[in-house]
Amino acid sequence: MVFDWLHLAILIFLIIGFLFAAVPLVVAIFLAPKSKGGDLGMPYECGMRPQGTSWIRFGPNYYIYALLFLAFEVDVLYLFPVATYYPEASGLISFFKVFVFLAILVLAILYFWARGVFTWPRRIR
């Protein structure tokens, strides 16, 4: 393999990129305050002092809601490329494809609703 100017430019840019990432971290280590007492060791809770311990076990419903939100949010992201392509599409085939996609999402929401996933429990044990 011959080492030419292109390889040298790639190597230089890799080194510069590494320095852009490493220099702020190293500077922050040297310039950061060194105090460890007081409120710095406490977990952050919206500017208020936390109540109780930070090792609280959350119910699985919180995680189910988060996963459902992420799943439907990612599905909605698929609609953005369709929306940009839709004005250039000819016929109603694209409309029916989007309609089927949205119908599957609605069916998934109805299924989760029927299974009781969206009911919030009164007490977490």
Protein Blocks (a to p, Z undefined) as FASTA:
>chain_A
ZZdfklmmmmmmmmmmmmmmmmmmmmmmmmpcfbfghjllpcceehiacehjfkbccdfk
lmmmmmmmmmmmmmmmmmmmmmmmmmmpgcjklmmmmmmmmmmmmmmmmmmmmnommpcc
fbdZZ
